[in-house]
Amino acid sequence: MPGLYLHIPFCTQACSYCDFYFVTQKTLIPAFVEAMCREIRSWKGGFGASPVETIYFGGGTPSVLNREQLEAIFNAIHETFEAETKEITLEANPEHITQEYLKMVCDI
Ligand code: SF4
């Protein structure tokens, strides 16, 4: 049962107690998303016929990604792997979670 872990290493602020890898330069997000999509596509055929069943966005703070960036990542996943996704997890900053954000994520 293949699953994908996608590390989104961007945070709004640096928490002094944090041991995860993160950066606060959000101007790097577009280039990072482009590189992540290239990396995903480089794995074509990597799981054979086994479908991807789980996708986990960890961080950092994955909820810093906007609709266009999330769509680009999902498009790369769907172009690269068989997907029978049973579970998608996205770590989030509670301040980012509005009805609009949840609707946007569910619509993708
Ligand atoms: S990953 Fe979480 S705890 Fe670590 S710096 Fe980012 S927001 Fe703070």
Backbone and ligand atoms as CSV (ligand in chain L), in Angstrom:
chain,resi,resn,atom,element,x,y,z
A,1,MET,N,N,0.835,-1.187,0.000
A,1,MET,CA,C,0.000,0.000,0.000
A,1,MET,C,C,0.879,1.250,0.000
A,2,PRO,N,N,1.259,1.768,-1.188
A,2,PRO,CA,C,2.107,2.959,-1.195
A,2,PRO,C,C,1.381,4.187,-0.658
A,3,GLY,N,N,2.136,5.039,0.016
A,3,GLY,CA,C,1.623,6.319,0.475
A,3,GLY,C,C,2.672,7.377,0.211
A,4,LEU,N,N,2.230,8.602,0.033
A,4,LEU,CA,C,3.163,9.702,-0.214
A,4,LEU,C,C,3.231,10.599,1.008
A,5,TYR,N,N,4.455,10.985,1.399
A,5,TYR,CA,C,4.641,12.034,2.402
A,5,TYR,C,C,5.269,13.219,1.685
A,6,LEU,N,N,4.623,14.356,1.742
A,6,LEU,CA,C,5.107,15.565,1.067
A,6,LEU,C,C,5.411,16.607,2.138
A,7,HIS,N,N,6.684,16.978,2.254
A,7,HIS,CA,C,7.079,17.928,3.299
A,7,HIS,C,C,7.017,19.349,2.749
A,8,ILE,N,N,6.187,20.170,3.340
A,8,ILE,CA,C,6.039,21.569,2.922
A,8,ILE,C,C,6.696,22.415,4.020
A,9,PRO,N,N,7.932,22.839,3.810
A,9,PRO,CA,C,8.730,23.363,4.925
A,9,PRO,C,C,8.584,24.859,5.183
A,10,PHE,N,N,7.409,25.428,4.956
A,10,PHE,CA,C,7.254,26.871,5.127
A,10,PHE,C,C,6.375,27.178,6.331
A,11,CYS,N,N,6.823,28.152,7.121
A,11,CYS,CA,C,6.057,28.576,8.296
A,11,CYS,C,C,6.005,30.095,8.335
A,12,THR,N,N,4.955,30.619,8.935
A,12,THR,CA,C,4.798,32.065,9.064
A,12,THR,C,C,5.797,32.628,10.065
A,13,GLN,N,N,6.059,31.854,11.114
A,13,GLN,CA,C,7.021,32.313,12.119
A,13,GLN,C,C,7.862,31.132,12.574
A,14,ALA,N,N,9.027,31.428,13.155
A,14,ALA,CA,C,9.911,30.388,13.647
A,14,ALA,C,C,9.619,30.148,15.129
A,15,CYS,N,N,9.164,28.948,15.479
A,15,CYS,CA,C,8.913,28.612,16.882
A,15,CYS,C,C,10.219,28.087,17.470
A,16,SER,N,N,10.628,28.649,18.584
A,16,SER,CA,C,11.951,28.350,19.134
A,16,SER,C,C,12.116,26.882,19.543
A,17,TYR,N,N,11.034,26.201,19.885
A,17,TYR,CA,C,11.105,24.810,20.364
A,17,TYR,C,C,11.050,23.782,19.244
A,18,CYS,N,N,10.940,24.242,17.995
A,18,CYS,CA,C,10.639,23.315,16.900
A,18,CYS,C,C,11.873,22.584,16.388
A,19,ASP,N,N,11.748,21.268,16.211
A,19,ASP,CA,C,12.846,20.454,15.683
A,19,ASP,C,C,12.633,20.059,14.220
A,20,PHE,N,N,11.480,20.441,13.647
A,20,PHE,CA,C,11.241,20.090,12.245
A,20,PHE,C,C,12.032,21.018,11.333
A,21,TYR,N,N,12.269,20.557,10.095
A,21,TYR,CA,C,12.930,21.443,9.150
A,21,TYR,C,C,11.902,22.425,8.602
A,22,PHE,N,N,12.182,23.710,8.721
A,22,PHE,CA,C,11.272,24.728,8.181
A,22,PHE,C,C,12.059,25.976,7.813
A,23,VAL,N,N,11.457,26.787,6.958
A,23,VAL,CA,C,11.994,28.107,6.628
A,23,VAL,C,C,10.819,29.086,6.666
A,24,THR,N,N,11.135,30.378,6.814
A,24,THR,CA,C,10.063,31.375,6.870
A,24,THR,C,C,10.044,32.257,5.608
A,25,GLN,N,N,10.908,31.987,4.643
A,25,GLN,CA,C,10.937,32.791,3.410
A,25,GLN,C,C,9.869,32.284,2.447
A,26,LYS,N,N,8.654,32.796,2.591
A,26,LYS,CA,C,7.560,32.284,1.769
A,26,LYS,C,C,7.677,32.685,0.298
A,27,THR,N,N,8.592,33.604,-0.008
A,27,THR,CA,C,8.808,33.957,-1.427
A,27,THR,C,C,9.379,32.760,-2.197
A,28,LEU,N,N,9.889,31.768,-1.471
A,28,LEU,CA,C,10.459,30.576,-2.118
A,28,LEU,C,C,9.393,29.542,-2.486
A,29,ILE,N,N,8.155,29.747,-2.040
A,29,ILE,CA,C,7.122,28.715,-2.237
A,29,ILE,C,C,6.905,28.369,-3.716
A,30,PRO,N,N,6.744,29.357,-4.630
A,30,PRO,CA,C,6.492,28.977,-6.031
A,30,PRO,C,C,7.598,28.086,-6.613
A,31,ALA,N,N,8.848,28.439,-6.379
A,31,ALA,CA,C,9.956,27.627,-6.906
A,31,ALA,C,C,9.972,26.257,-6.244
A,32,PHE,N,N,9.630,26.209,-4.949
A,32,PHE,CA,C,9.595,24.929,-4.234
A,32,PHE,C,C,8.525,24.015,-4.811
A,33,VAL,N,N,7.343,24.580,-5.055
A,33,VAL,CA,C,6.234,23.766,-5.597
A,33,VAL,C,C,6.607,23.229,-6.975
A,34,GLU,N,N,7.243,24.066,-7.783
A,34,GLU,CA,C,7.680,23.624,-9.113
A,34,GLU,C,C,8.665,22.456,-8.980
A,35,ALA,N,N,9.619,22.593,-8.059
A,35,ALA,CA,C,10.617,21.530,-7.853
A,35,ALA,C,C,9.955,20.263,-7.320
A,36,MET,N,N,8.979,20.430,-6.409
A,36,MET,CA,C,8.290,19.256,-5.867
A,36,MET,C,C,7.533,18.528,-6.977
A,37,CYS,N,N,6.901,19.267,-7.869
A,37,CYS,CA,C,6.162,18.631,-8.972
A,37,CYS,C,C,7.128,17.873,-9.884
A,38,ARG,N,N,8.294,18.459,-10.149
A,38,ARG,CA,C,9.302,17.755,-10.966
A,38,ARG,C,C,9.745,16.467,-10.271
A,39,GLU,N,N,9.977,16.554,-8.975
A,39,GLU,CA,C,10.413,15.380,-8.196
A,39,GLU,C,C,9.335,14.292,-8.238
A,40,ILE,N,N,8.080,14.677,-8.047
A,40,ILE,CA,C,6.978,13.692,-8.093
A,40,ILE,C,C,6.979,12.994,-9.448
A,41,ARG,N,N,7.071,13.792,-10.536
A,41,ARG,CA,C,7.011,13.204,-11.889
A,41,ARG,C,C,8.198,12.286,-12.150
A,42,SER,N,N,9.319,12.537,-11.489
A,42,SER,CA,C,10.507,11.690,-11.692
A,42,SER,C,C,10.295,10.285,-11.116
A,43,TRP,N,N,9.246,10.116,-10.326
A,43,TRP,CA,C,8.961,8.809,-9.714
A,43,TRP,C,C,8.006,7.960,-10.549
A,44,LYS,N,N,7.727,8.401,-11.789
A,44,LYS,CA,C,6.765,7.670,-12.630
A,44,LYS,C,C,7.175,6.198,-12.727
A,45,GLY,N,N,6.242,5.327,-12.472
A,45,GLY,CA,C,6.513,3.891,-12.516
A,45,GLY,C,C,7.150,3.354,-11.237
A,46,GLY,N,N,7.432,4.234,-10.308
A,46,GLY,CA,C,8.158,3.849,-9.097
A,46,GLY,C,C,7.441,2.850,-8.206
A,47,PHE,N,N,6.122,2.862,-8.231
A,47,PHE,CA,C,5.370,1.916,-7.398
A,47,PHE,C,C,4.732,0.814,-8.235
A,48,GLY,N,N,5.146,0.711,-9.523
A,48,GLY,CA,C,4.554,-0.291,-10.396
A,48,GLY,C,C,3.063,-0.039,-10.525
A,49,ALA,N,N,2.290,-1.113,-10.448
A,49,ALA,CA,C,0.832,-0.971,-10.601
A,49,ALA,C,C,0.143,-0.688,-9.275
A,50,SER,N,N,0.913,-0.640,-8.195
A,50,SER,CA,C,0.291,-0.431,-6.879
A,50,SER,C,C,-0.220,0.999,-6.764
A,51,PRO,N,N,-1.483,1.181,-6.474
A,51,PRO,CA,C,-2.017,2.538,-6.386
A,51,PRO,C,C,-1.624,3.236,-5.084
A,52,VAL,N,N,-1.451,4.547,-5.192
A,52,VAL,CA,C,-1.211,5.356,-3.993
A,52,VAL,C,C,-2.517,5.442,-3.210
A,53,GLU,N,N,-2.461,5.081,-1.945
A,53,GLU,CA,C,-3.688,5.068,-1.142
A,53,GLU,C,C,-3.763,6.193,-0.119
A,54,THR,N,N,-2.587,6.722,0.289
A,54,THR,CA,C,-2.616,7.817,1.257
A,54,THR,C,C,-1.647,8.913,0.829
A,55,ILE,N,N,-2.034,10.139,1.090
A,55,ILE,CA,C,-1.191,11.305,0.802
A,55,ILE,C,C,-1.161,12.144,2.070
A,56,TYR,N,N,0.053,12.456,2.551
A,56,TYR,CA,C,0.192,13.214,3.794
A,56,TYR,C,C,1.032,14.462,3.524
A,57,PHE,N,N,0.447,15.626,3.746
A,57,PHE,CA,C,1.195,16.883,3.643
A,57,PHE,C,C,1.624,17.268,5.054
A,58,GLY,N,N,2.943,17.214,5.313
A,58,GLY,CA,C,3.460,17.588,6.625
A,58,GLY,C,C,4.355,18.806,6.503
A,59,GLY,N,N,4.800,19.312,7.649
A,59,GLY,CA,C,5.648,20.505,7.580
A,59,GLY,C,C,6.443,20.688,8.861
A,60,GLY,N,N,6.771,21.961,8.929
A,60,GLY,CA,C,6.305,23.154,8.227
A,60,GLY,C,C,4.776,23.337,8.419
A,61,THR,N,N,4.238,24.136,7.551
A,61,THR,CA,C,2.810,24.440,7.619
A,61,THR,C,C,2.210,24.337,6.215
A,62,PRO,N,N,1.765,23.141,5.829
A,62,PRO,CA,C,1.246,22.961,4.478
A,62,PRO,C,C,0.081,23.886,4.126
A,63,SER,N,N,-0.631,24.385,5.135
A,63,SER,CA,C,-1.782,25.244,4.823
A,63,SER,C,C,-1.356,26.629,4.325
A,64,VAL,N,N,-0.045,26.878,4.185
A,64,VAL,CA,C,0.393,28.126,3.548
A,64,VAL,C,C,0.203,28.047,2.033
A,65,LEU,N,N,-0.012,26.827,1.502
A,65,LEU,CA,C,-0.167,26.680,0.055
A,65,LEU,C,C,-1.530,27.190,-0.392
A,66,ASN,N,N,-1.543,27.878,-1.516
A,66,ASN,CA,C,-2.818,28.351,-2.055
A,66,ASN,C,C,-3.399,27.313,-3.019
A,67,ARG,N,N,-4.566,27.610,-3.535
A,67,ARG,CA,C,-5.266,26.660,-4.407
A,67,ARG,C,C,-4.408,26.258,-5.612
A,68,GLU,N,N,-3.813,27.237,-6.278
A,68,GLU,CA,C,-3.025,26.967,-7.480
A,68,GLU,C,C,-1.867,26.017,-7.151
A,69,GLN,N,N,-1.232,26.237,-6.020
A,69,GLN,CA,C,-0.082,25.406,-5.636
A,69,GLN,C,C,-0.520,23.989,-5.273
A,70,LEU,N,N,-1.621,23.874,-4.527
A,70,LEU,CA,C,-2.120,22.528,-4.199
A,70,LEU,C,C,-2.568,21.786,-5.455
A,71,GLU,N,N,-3.235,22.504,-6.344
A,71,GLU,CA,C,-3.689,21.870,-7.595
A,71,GLU,C,C,-2.507,21.366,-8.400
A,72,ALA,N,N,-1.435,22.160,-8.463
A,72,ALA,CA,C,-0.247,21.748,-9.229
A,72,ALA,C,C,0.318,20.449,-8.657
A,73,ILE,N,N,0.356,20.333,-7.340
A,73,ILE,CA,C,0.893,19.122,-6.707
A,73,ILE,C,C,-0.027,17.928,-6.972
A,74,PHE,N,N,-1.344,18.119,-6.819
A,74,PHE,CA,C,-2.272,17.008,-7.084
A,74,PHE,C,C,-2.237,16.587,-8.553
A,75,ASN,N,N,-2.103,17.563,-9.454
A,75,ASN,CA,C,-2.000,17.212,-10.874
A,75,ASN,C,C,-0.767,16.349,-11.122
A,76,ALA,N,N,0.364,16.730,-10.523
A,76,ALA,CA,C,1.597,15.951,-10.694
A,76,ALA,C,C,1.415,14.531,-10.147
A,77,ILE,N,N,0.750,14.416,-9.008
A,77,ILE,CA,C,0.510,13.084,-8.424
A,77,ILE,C,C,-0.347,12.253,-9.367
A,78,HIS,N,N,-1.429,12.841,-9.885
A,78,HIS,CA,C,-2.340,12.071,-10.744
A,78,HIS,C,C,-1.711,11.717,-12.085
A,79,GLU,N,N,-0.800,12.559,-12.570
A,79,GLU,CA,C,-0.110,12.240,-13.825
A,79,GLU,C,C,0.943,11.143,-13.631
A,80,THR,N,N,1.380,10.947,-12.410
A,80,THR,CA,C,2.532,10.074,-12.152
A,80,THR,C,C,2.143,8.700,-11.619
A,81,PHE,N,N,1.154,8.654,-10.752
A,81,PHE,CA,C,0.810,7.406,-10.062
A,81,PHE,C,C,-0.627,6.979,-10.338
A,82,GLU,N,N,-0.848,5.674,-10.248
A,82,GLU,CA,C,-2.218,5.197,-10.106
A,82,GLU,C,C,-2.663,5.691,-8.734
A,83,ALA,N,N,-3.828,6.254,-8.644
A,83,ALA,CA,C,-4.258,6.752,-7.339
A,83,ALA,C,C,-5.644,6.213,-6.998
A,84,GLU,N,N,-5.699,5.497,-5.896
A,84,GLU,CA,C,-6.990,5.103,-5.307
A,84,GLU,C,C,-6.953,5.639,-3.894
A,85,THR,N,N,-6.951,6.961,-3.805
A,85,THR,CA,C,-6.686,7.605,-2.532
A,85,THR,C,C,-7.816,7.394,-1.539
A,86,LYS,N,N,-7.439,6.834,-0.405
A,86,LYS,CA,C,-8.422,6.589,0.653
A,86,LYS,C,C,-8.341,7.655,1.743
A,87,GLU,N,N,-7.154,8.311,1.839
A,87,GLU,CA,C,-6.987,9.293,2.911
A,87,GLU,C,C,-5.986,10.360,2.477
A,88,ILE,N,N,-6.364,11.619,2.677
A,88,ILE,CA,C,-5.447,12.736,2.439
A,88,ILE,C,C,-5.390,13.542,3.730
A,89,THR,N,N,-4.173,13.789,4.219
A,89,THR,CA,C,-3.997,14.560,5.454
A,89,THR,C,C,-3.191,15.815,5.124
A,90,LEU,N,N,-3.592,16.931,5.676
A,90,LEU,CA,C,-2.868,18.189,5.461
A,90,LEU,C,C,-2.752,18.894,6.804
A,91,GLU,N,N,-1.523,18.962,7.329
A,91,GLU,CA,C,-1.320,19.683,8.584
A,91,GLU,C,C,-1.614,21.159,8.336
A,92,ALA,N,N,-2.203,21.824,9.332
A,92,ALA,CA,C,-2.648,23.195,9.093
A,92,ALA,C,C,-2.451,24.078,10.313
A,93,ASN,N,N,-2.241,25.348,10.040
A,93,ASN,CA,C,-2.271,26.359,11.077
A,93,ASN,C,C,-3.750,26.695,11.306
A,94,PRO,N,N,-4.249,26.605,12.538
A,94,PRO,CA,C,-5.672,26.879,12.790
A,94,PRO,C,C,-6.116,28.236,12.240
A,95,GLU,N,N,-5.181,29.196,12.197
A,95,GLU,CA,C,-5.555,30.528,11.680
A,95,GLU,C,C,-5.856,30.505,10.182
A,96,HIS,N,N,-5.370,29.488,9.470
A,96,HIS,CA,C,-5.629,29.405,8.030
A,96,HIS,C,C,-6.971,28.745,7.722
A,97,ILE,N,N,-7.549,28.083,8.736
A,97,ILE,CA,C,-8.731,27.261,8.461
A,97,ILE,C,C,-10.001,28.089,8.543
A,98,THR,N,N,-10.440,28.485,7.370
A,98,THR,CA,C,-11.710,29.184,7.242
A,98,THR,C,C,-12.625,28.273,6.430
A,99,GLN,N,N,-13.887,28.604,6.381
A,99,GLN,CA,C,-14.818,27.821,5.551
A,99,GLN,C,C,-14.370,27.839,4.103
A,100,GLU,N,N,-13.864,28.996,3.650
A,100,GLU,CA,C,-13.423,29.120,2.260
A,100,GLU,C,C,-12.237,28.192,1.998
A,101,TYR,N,N,-11.291,28.130,2.966
A,101,TYR,CA,C,-10.109,27.289,2.767
A,101,TYR,C,C,-10.533,25.815,2.712
A,102,LEU,N,N,-11.407,25.413,3.631
A,102,LEU,CA,C,-11.849,24.006,3.645
A,102,LEU,C,C,-12.600,23.664,2.362
A,103,LYS,N,N,-13.428,24.574,1.895
A,103,LYS,CA,C,-14.177,24.317,0.651
A,103,LYS,C,C,-13.192,24.206,-0.509
A,104,MET,N,N,-12.201,25.090,-0.524
A,104,MET,CA,C,-11.205,25.063,-1.591
A,104,MET,C,C,-10.473,23.722,-1.600
A,105,VAL,N,N,-10.046,23.253,-0.428
A,105,VAL,CA,C,-9.312,21.987,-0.360
A,105,VAL,C,C,-10.211,20.831,-0.804
A,106,CYS,N,N,-11.459,20.839,-0.373
A,106,CYS,CA,C,-12.379,19.744,-0.746
A,106,CYS,C,C,-12.698,19.767,-2.235
A,107,ASP,N,N,-12.669,20.939,-2.856
A,107,ASP,CA,C,-13.008,21.055,-4.291
A,107,ASP,C,C,-11.881,20.556,-5.186
A,108,ILE,N,N,-10.663,20.518,-4.678
A,108,ILE,CA,C,-9.516,20.123,-5.536
A,108,ILE,C,C,-9.590,18.647,-5.879
L,1,SF4,S1,S,6.533,23.488,12.050
L,1,SF4,FE1,FE,5.008,24.199,13.519
L,1,SF4,S2,S,6.133,24.333,15.462
L,1,SF4,FE2,FE,7.671,24.244,13.809
L,1,SF4,S3,S,8.165,26.405,13.312
L,1,SF4,FE3,FE,6.504,25.733,11.937
L,1,SF4,S4,S,4.594,26.343,12.987
L,1,SF4,FE4,FE,6.249,26.386,14.525
